[in-house]
Protein backbone atom coordinates (compact mmCIF):
# COMPACT_ATOMS: atom_id res chain seq x y z
CA UNK A 1 0.00 0.00 0.00
CA UNK A 2 1.37 3.38 -1.02
CA UNK A 3 1.26 6.10 1.60
CA UNK A 4 0.54 9.62 0.44
CA UNK A 5 0.26 13.08 1.94
CA UNK A 6 -2.08 15.66 0.46
CA UNK A 7 -2.41 19.35 1.31
CA UNK A 8 -4.05 22.44 -0.14
CA UNK A 9 -2.50 25.86 -0.67
CA UNK A 10 -4.20 29.24 -1.07
CA UNK A 11 -2.80 32.31 -2.84
CA UNK A 12 -1.00 34.66 -0.47
CA UNK A 13 0.88 37.20 -2.58
CA UNK A 14 2.69 37.84 -5.85
CA UNK A 15 6.37 38.62 -5.79
CA UNK A 16 8.64 39.25 -8.75
CA UNK A 17 7.99 36.40 -11.23
CA UNK A 18 6.85 34.21 -8.32
CA UNK A 19 3.53 33.44 -6.66
CA UNK A 20 3.49 32.63 -2.95
CA UNK A 21 0.95 30.18 -1.55
CA UNK A 22 0.18 29.48 2.12
CA UNK A 23 -0.79 26.02 3.27
CA UNK A 24 -4.40 25.72 4.46
CA UNK A 25 -4.31 25.35 8.25
CA UNK A 26 -6.27 22.10 8.74
CA UNK A 27 -3.61 20.54 10.96
CA UNK A 28 0.16 20.72 11.37
CA UNK A 29 1.91 22.01 8.23
CA UNK A 30 3.34 19.43 5.87
CA UNK A 31 5.28 21.82 3.61
CA UNK A 32 4.68 25.37 4.89
CA UNK A 33 5.02 28.17 2.34
CA UNK A 34 5.14 27.22 -1.34
CA UNK A 35 6.78 29.46 -3.96
CA UNK A 36 5.86 28.75 -7.57
CA UNK A 37 7.17 30.52 -10.66
CA UNK A 38 4.38 32.51 -12.31
CA UNK A 39 4.94 30.88 -15.71
CA UNK A 40 4.38 27.45 -14.11
CA UNK A 41 1.30 28.65 -12.20
CA UNK A 42 -0.17 29.99 -15.45
CA UNK A 43 0.51 26.66 -17.13
CA UNK A 44 -1.37 24.86 -14.33
CA UNK A 45 -4.22 27.37 -14.47
CA UNK A 46 -4.65 27.18 -18.27
CA UNK A 47 -3.32 30.71 -18.76
CA UNK A 48 -4.60 32.29 -15.54
CA UNK A 49 -2.98 32.36 -12.13
CA UNK A 50 -4.78 29.87 -9.85
CA UNK A 51 -5.97 30.90 -6.38
CA UNK A 52 -5.74 27.38 -4.90
CA UNK A 53 -3.37 24.45 -5.43
CA UNK A 54 -3.40 20.86 -4.21
CA UNK A 55 -0.09 19.07 -3.66
CA UNK A 56 0.15 15.28 -3.35
CA UNK A 57 3.35 13.70 -2.04
CA UNK A 58 4.17 10.03 -2.55
CA UNK A 59 7.33 7.98 -2.27
CA UNK A 60 8.69 6.67 -5.54
CA UNK A 61 9.39 2.96 -5.28
CA UNK A 62 12.86 2.59 -6.71
CA UNK A 63 14.40 -0.85 -6.84
CA UNK A 64 17.99 -1.32 -7.86
VEXDO-381486 format. One record per residue: residue number from 1; x, y, z of N, C-alpha, C in turn. Coordinates in Angstrom, 1 decimal, padded with zeros to 4 digits, always signed. Example, Ala and Ser with C-alpha at 12.3 -4.5 7.8 and 13.67 -1.06 7.14 Angstrom:
% residues 2
+-----+--------+---------+--------+---------+----------+--------+--------+---------+--------+
!   n ! n_east ! n_north !   n_up ! ca_east ! ca_north !  ca_up ! c_east ! c_north !   c_up !
+-----+--------+---------+--------+---------+----------+--------+--------+---------+--------+
!   1 ! +013.2 !  -005.7 ! +007.8 !  +012.3 !   -004.5 ! +007.8 ! +013.2 !  -003.3 ! +007.8 !
!   2 ! +012.8 !  -002.2 ! +007.1 !  +013.7 !   -001.1 ! +007.1 ! +012.9 !  +000.0 ! +007.9 !
+-----+--------+---------+--------+---------+----------+--------+--------+---------+--------+
% end
This chain:
% residues 64
+-----+--------+---------+--------+---------+----------+--------+--------+---------+--------+
!   n ! n_east ! n_north !   n_up ! ca_east ! ca_north !  ca_up ! c_east ! c_north !   c_up !
+-----+--------+---------+--------+---------+----------+--------+--------+---------+--------+
!   1 ! +000.8 !  -001.2 ! +000.0 !  +000.0 !   +000.0 ! +000.0 ! +000.9 !  +001.2 ! +000.0 !
!   2 ! +000.6 !  +002.2 ! -000.9 !  +001.4 !   +003.4 ! -001.0 ! +000.8 !  +004.5 ! -000.1 !
!   3 ! +001.7 !  +005.0 ! +000.7 !  +001.3 !   +006.1 ! +001.6 ! +001.4 !  +007.4 ! +000.8 !
!   4 ! +000.5 !  +008.3 ! +001.1 !  +000.5 !   +009.6 ! +000.4 ! +000.1 !  +010.7 ! +001.4 !
!   5 ! +000.6 !  +011.9 ! +001.2 !  +000.3 !   +013.1 ! +001.9 ! -000.3 !  +014.1 ! +000.9 !
!   6 ! -001.4 !  +014.7 ! +001.3 !  -002.1 !   +015.7 ! +000.5 ! -002.4 !  +016.9 ! +001.3 !
!   7 ! -002.1 !  +018.1 ! +000.6 !  -002.4 !   +019.3 ! +001.3 ! -002.8 !  +020.4 ! +000.3 !
!   8 ! -003.5 !  +021.4 ! +000.7 !  -004.1 !   +022.4 ! -000.1 ! -003.4 !  +023.8 ! +000.2 !
!   9 ! -003.1 !  +024.5 ! -000.8 !  -002.5 !   +025.9 ! -000.7 ! -003.4 !  +026.9 ! -001.2 !
!  10 ! -003.4 !  +028.1 ! -000.6 !  -004.2 !   +029.2 ! -001.1 ! -003.2 !  +030.4 ! -001.4 !
!  11 ! -003.6 !  +031.2 ! -002.4 !  -002.8 !   +032.3 ! -002.8 ! -002.6 !  +033.3 ! -001.7 !
!  12 ! -001.3 !  +033.7 ! -001.5 !  -001.0 !   +034.7 ! -000.5 ! -000.6 !  +036.0 ! -001.1 !
!  13 ! +000.4 !  +036.0 ! -002.0 !  +000.9 !   +037.2 ! -002.6 ! +001.8 !  +036.9 ! -003.8 !
!  14 ! +001.8 !  +037.9 ! -004.7 !  +002.7 !   +037.8 ! -005.8 ! +004.0 !  +038.6 ! -005.5 !
!  15 ! +005.1 !  +038.0 ! -005.9 !  +006.4 !   +038.6 ! -005.8 ! +006.9 !  +038.6 ! -007.2 !
!  16 ! +008.1 !  +039.1 ! -007.4 !  +008.6 !   +039.3 ! -008.8 ! +008.8 !  +037.9 ! -009.4 !
!  17 ! +008.0 !  +037.6 ! -010.4 !  +008.0 !   +036.4 ! -011.2 ! +007.6 !  +035.2 ! -010.4 !
!  18 ! +007.2 !  +035.3 ! -009.2 !  +006.8 !   +034.2 ! -008.3 ! +005.5 !  +034.4 ! -007.6 !
!  19 ! +004.8 !  +033.4 ! -007.4 !  +003.5 !   +033.4 ! -006.7 ! +003.7 !  +032.7 ! -005.4 !
!  20 ! +003.3 !  +033.3 ! -004.3 !  +003.5 !   +032.6 ! -003.0 ! +002.1 !  +032.1 ! -002.5 !
!  21 ! +002.1 !  +030.8 ! -002.0 !  +001.0 !   +030.2 ! -001.5 ! +001.2 !  +029.8 ! -000.1 !
!  22 ! +000.1 !  +029.9 ! +000.7 !  +000.2 !   +029.5 ! +002.1 ! -000.6 !  +028.2 ! +002.3 !
!  23 ! -000.1 !  +027.3 ! +003.1 !  -000.8 !   +026.0 ! +003.3 ! -002.1 !  +026.3 ! +004.1 !
!  24 ! -003.2 !  +025.6 ! +003.7 !  -004.4 !   +025.7 ! +004.5 ! -004.2 !  +025.1 ! +005.8 !
!  25 ! -004.6 !  +025.8 ! +006.9 !  -004.3 !   +025.3 ! +008.2 ! -005.4 !  +024.4 ! +008.7 !
!  26 ! -005.3 !  +023.1 ! +008.2 !  -006.3 !   +022.1 ! +008.7 ! -005.5 !  +021.1 ! +009.6 !
!  27 ! -004.4 !  +021.4 ! +010.1 !  -003.6 !   +020.5 ! +011.0 ! -002.2 !  +021.1 ! +010.9 !
!  28 ! -001.2 !  +020.3 ! +011.4 !  +000.2 !   +020.7 ! +011.4 ! +000.6 !  +020.8 ! +009.9 !
!  29 ! +001.5 !  +021.8 ! +009.6 !  +001.9 !   +022.0 ! +008.2 ! +002.8 !  +020.8 ! +007.8 !
!  30 ! +002.5 !  +020.5 ! +006.5 !  +003.3 !   +019.4 ! +005.9 ! +004.5 !  +020.1 ! +005.1 !
!  31 ! +004.3 !  +021.2 ! +004.4 !  +005.3 !   +021.8 ! +003.6 ! +005.6 !  +023.2 ! +004.1 !
!  32 ! +004.5 !  +024.0 ! +004.5 !  +004.7 !   +025.4 ! +004.9 ! +004.4 !  +026.3 ! +003.7 !
!  33 ! +005.2 !  +027.2 ! +003.4 !  +005.0 !   +028.2 ! +002.3 ! +005.5 !  +027.5 ! +001.0 !
!  34 ! +004.8 !  +027.7 ! +000.0 !  +005.1 !   +027.2 ! -001.3 ! +005.3 !  +028.4 ! -002.3 !
!  35 ! +006.5 !  +028.4 ! -002.9 !  +006.8 !   +029.5 ! -004.0 ! +006.8 !  +028.8 ! -005.3 !
!  36 ! +006.0 !  +029.3 ! -006.2 !  +005.9 !   +028.8 ! -007.6 ! +006.1 !  +029.8 ! -008.6 !
!  37 ! +006.9 !  +029.6 ! -009.6 !  +007.2 !   +030.5 ! -010.7 ! +005.9 !  +030.8 ! -011.4 !
!  38 ! +005.6 !  +032.1 ! -011.7 !  +004.4 !   +032.5 ! -012.3 ! +004.1 !  +031.8 ! -013.6 !
!  39 ! +005.2 !  +031.6 ! -014.4 !  +004.9 !   +030.9 ! -015.7 ! +004.4 !  +029.5 ! -015.5 !
!  40 ! +004.9 !  +028.8 ! -014.4 !  +004.4 !   +027.4 ! -014.1 ! +003.0 !  +027.5 ! -013.6 !
!  41 ! +002.7 !  +028.5 ! -012.7 !  +001.3 !   +028.6 ! -012.2 ! +000.3 !  +028.9 ! -013.3 !
!  42 ! +000.7 !  +029.7 ! -014.3 !  -000.2 !   +030.0 ! -015.5 ! -000.4 !  +028.7 ! -016.3 !
!  43 ! +000.6 !  +027.9 ! -016.4 !  +000.5 !   +026.7 ! -017.1 ! -000.5 !  +025.7 ! -016.4 !
!  44 ! -000.4 !  +025.7 ! -015.1 !  -001.4 !   +024.9 ! -014.3 ! -002.8 !  +025.4 ! -014.4 !
!  45 ! -002.9 !  +026.7 ! -014.5 !  -004.2 !   +027.4 ! -014.5 ! -004.8 !  +027.6 ! -015.9 !
!  46 ! -004.2 !  +027.0 ! -016.9 !  -004.6 !   +027.2 ! -018.3 ! -004.6 !  +028.6 ! -018.7 !
!  47 ! -003.5 !  +029.3 ! -018.3 !  -003.3 !   +030.7 ! -018.8 ! -003.6 !  +031.7 ! -017.7 !
!  48 ! -004.3 !  +031.4 ! -016.6 !  -004.6 !   +032.3 ! -015.5 ! -003.9 !  +031.8 ! -014.3 !
!  49 ! -003.7 !  +032.7 ! -013.4 !  -003.0 !   +032.4 ! -012.1 ! -004.0 !  +031.8 ! -011.1 !
!  50 ! -003.8 !  +030.5 ! -010.7 !  -004.8 !   +029.9 ! -009.8 ! -004.7 !  +030.4 ! -008.4 !
!  51 ! -005.9 !  +030.4 ! -007.8 !  -006.0 !   +030.9 ! -006.4 ! -005.7 !  +029.8 ! -005.4 !
!  52 ! -005.9 !  +028.5 ! -005.8 !  -005.7 !   +027.4 ! -004.9 ! -005.0 !  +026.3 ! -005.6 !
!  53 ! -004.1 !  +025.6 ! -004.9 !  -003.4 !   +024.4 ! -005.4 ! -003.5 !  +023.3 ! -004.5 !
!  54 ! -003.5 !  +022.1 ! -005.0 !  -003.4 !   +020.9 ! -004.2 ! -002.1 !  +020.2 ! -004.5 !
!  55 ! -001.4 !  +019.8 ! -003.5 !  -000.1 !   +019.1 ! -003.7 ! -000.2 !  +017.7 ! -003.0 !
!  56 ! +000.2 !  +016.7 ! -003.8 !  +000.1 !   +015.3 ! -003.4 ! +001.6 !  +014.8 ! -003.3 !
!  57 ! +002.0 !  +014.2 ! -002.2 !  +003.4 !   +013.7 ! -002.0 ! +003.3 !  +012.2 ! -001.9 !
!  58 ! +004.0 !  +011.5 ! -002.7 !  +004.2 !   +010.0 ! -002.6 ! +005.6 !  +009.7 ! -002.6 !
!  59 ! +006.0 !  +008.5 ! -002.2 !  +007.3 !   +008.0 ! -002.3 ! +007.5 !  +007.1 ! -003.5 !
!  60 ! +008.5 !  +007.4 ! -004.3 !  +008.7 !   +006.7 ! -005.5 ! +009.4 !  +005.4 ! -005.2 !
!  61 ! +008.8 !  +004.3 ! -005.6 !  +009.4 !   +003.0 ! -005.3 ! +010.5 !  +002.7 ! -006.3 !
!  62 ! +011.7 !  +002.8 ! -005.8 !  +012.9 !   +002.6 ! -006.7 ! +013.6 !  +001.3 ! -006.2 !
!  63 ! +013.7 !  +000.4 ! -007.1 !  +014.4 !   -000.9 ! -006.8 ! +015.6 !  -000.9 ! -007.7 !
!  64 ! +016.7 !  -001.3 ! -007.1 !  +018.0 !   -001.3 ! -007.9 ! +018.4 !  -002.7 ! -008.1 !
+-----+--------+---------+--------+---------+----------+--------+--------+---------+--------+
% end
